[in-house]
Amino acid sequence: MEYNFSDKINPVKPSAIREIFKVLQDKSVISFAGGNPAEESFPIEDIKRLSAELLEKSAGQALQYSQTEGYPLLREQVKARLKEKFSIGSEQDELIITSGGQQAIDLTAKVLCNEGDTVICENPSFIGALNAFRAYNLNLVGVDLENDGMNIEQLENALKTEKNVRFIYVIPTFQNPMGITTSLEKRRAIMELARRYNVLILEDNPYADIRFSGHDLPTLKSMDTEGRVIYAGTFSKIFSAGMRVGFCLAPKEVIAKIVVAKQVNDVHTNIFFQMLLSNYLSSCDLDSHILTIRALYAKKSSAMLEAISKYLPGDIEVTRPEGGLFLWVTPREGTDIDALVKELAARKVAVVTGKAFQIDENSPAKSFRLNYSMPTLEKIEEGVKIIGEVMK
Amino acid sequence: MEYNFSDKINPVKPSAIREIFKVLQDKSVISFAGGNPAEESFPIEDIKRLSAELLEKSAGQALQYSQTEGYPLLREQVKARLKEKFSIGSEQDELIITSGGQQAIDLTAKVLCNEGDTVICENPSFIGALNAFRAYNLNLVGVDLENDGMNIEQLENALKTEKNVRFIYVIPTFQNPMGITTSLEKRRAIMELARRYNVLILEDNPYADIRFSGHDLPTLKSMDTEGRVIYAGTFSKIFSAGMRVGFCLAPKEVIAKIVVAKQVNDVHTNIFFQMLLSNYLSSCDLDSHILTIRALYAKKSSAMLEAISKYLPGDIEVTRPEGGLFLWVTPREGTDIDALVKELAARKVAVVTGKAFQIDENSPAKSFRLNYSMPTLEKIEEGVKIIGEVMK
């Protein structure tokens, strides 16, 4: 038989990240390609104890259908934490638990956008979000990402000229893939432009807690007095990625629609892990656990940067992240990145071509992304050394 | 601020089932309204043991990101089980693990349908599916459901006259809400019409294992020689509803697109429970566990039917399910069902108006749905007695 697929799904390619999973199966490959948190970032001993307790005390509830909005106590705890740590959330906002931060992004696009509507994105940006938007047949407009955030002139130009712009999608903090953080000045400029052109903002902040140097900058959501910012977050990087528990905090009216969309998408997020996480938040010390993750990634990112300055050509550009999982390498102009990535794969080092994160997937890549959270310190040195050899 | 939502999400109302969760919070209410399996249908002791073992042996993997397609061993086990128990699956098929059966339905619609395309549904049908279709702006065409399945004449007429019919959505076995099973003759007729008019079929079979009387009929998928049937299933009714693990078995080409759609939707389904379920399937006896569920629901459904014949007016019609969770009561013509449902709620008995399951949500209801899996035998008698009092 021949199958006809929808216009919206047809152009979406399986992401490069998918291919990476296959690479990760080969234990002899040094992978800088994934986006996985280190295993040490999951509080395994606490999860063991809390899991046994939960099944002892509340198995019936933890295994049964539950509410679409999420486990009520967890919602309150996450709201309180956002308020305390990031000054996020007001009376006009509500919070829903989602199946990872990815679902918050997907459902935001679904409830806000008709096919053909425009979403303005940082270029490059998170491929999971770009593909989610593509799978609703949206018009993606990229704004170049500089070392301190989007090019504001380009952003204003896009807002002026593009039709039906529904929201600006940004990862202002430890951006994926570039690892840069949008400056306070540019954060204010983005908020001001959104107000002036009356568009919403989707602020994706999956790495919020993982700052290992420098000082916190206010989130866009914390500057939001009008109900213009939708905030997506996750526990994937600080508790467990495999459990798929994220959240979306947004104006009540938006959340009400996201609840409807989530109900027909997956009814609710795994309730066992919602309850387990809630028990963790009330009985354990998440903040001190986070400090251990920060210390770990501080060490790993430093090791990678050191190895880069030791082994890579002096004329490359590299971002110096203050948090998150990634850094971004731009070799000298004219380097054939895709050929480089292939050659590295043959030498059993996996990196991701910048092309994967571009709004226009067909223009040639200028950079590649390196992840430092997964590999050991030894593998970081070994792998970067190989990159250096291949680049020379 | 004023928010503009997408044309596809705007018309979708929060389902009546949502309201039911609130009712379920009030412990003094006798609820025949939910669709929850009995707590006894979750093998809690096995889950306790397997959970501890899994966290002891494979915590890192069980808490980490995983593949979109699902845990490889679980996929093989589910495929083998479908083959063995239901003669489902061929070389041309593939299987993906989904976040509940709901996600299989949602993503099938997403990959197959453009806005405005037609889906033919049983009328009445499962509200979660109807709303999933509505949330992609699809044209829903209802075909009256009779006691042995869809009205075949109406089905053919719809196939003849409707434009861009992409698939027929059916729950042939222990249908929700009616509790009826499509006869073998009608199963064959549906397959034949799908072939003749070259449309696909989405067979939703969440209650597959819960037959407590009569004999199994072949699934539509088992009759499928052409790759025309997409089959959605779940472990919600026999293992845990709260873990959100379902699956979709379909022609490889369709699954490939569903994988892309799932990746941007929630990346993958909770891997901890995929692995736990896989370990359960290899080390425990699911079939003997299912026998206990069947015995329980046989008792509960009989108790409800007995109470109905004892307390309800003699001129009602009621379906006599051979499996599943629901039966369907049609009072004498002219009964104001919505008023009846309201009066019952005031008497602390919750039932769902047939209106919730209609393709046309505005035409008056003629029936209401009763669930027997959740309430105890005592509450079944007590609640049906109250329904009888209110109806008289």
Interface residues (C-beta under 8 A of the other chain):
Chain A: M1 Y3 N4 F5 S6 D7 K8 I9 V12 K13 P14 S15 R18 F21 G34 G35 N36 P37 E39 F42 I44 I47 K48 S51 A52 L55 E56 A59 G60 Q61 A62 L63 Q64 Y65 S66 Q67 T68 S99 G100 Q102 Q103 D106 K110 V111 L112 C113 N114 E115 G128 N131 A132 R134 A135 L200 E226 G227 R228 S236 S240 A241 G242 M243 R244 P251 E253 V254 A256 K257 V259 V260 A261 Q263 V264 N265 D266 V267 H268 T269 N270 I271 F272 F273
Chain B: M1 Y3 N4 F5 S6 D7 K8 I9 V12 K13 P14 S15 R18 F21 G34 G35 N36 P37 E39 F42 I44 I47 K48 S51 A52 L55 E56 A59 G60 Q61 A62 L63 Q64 Y65 S66 Q67 T68 S99 G100 Q102 Q103 D106 K110 V111 L112 C113 N114 E115 G128 N131 A132 R134 A135 L200 E226 G227 R228 S236 S240 A241 G242 M243 R244 P251 E253 V254 K257 V259 V260 A261 Q263 V264 N265 D266 V267 H268 T269 N270 I271 F272 F273
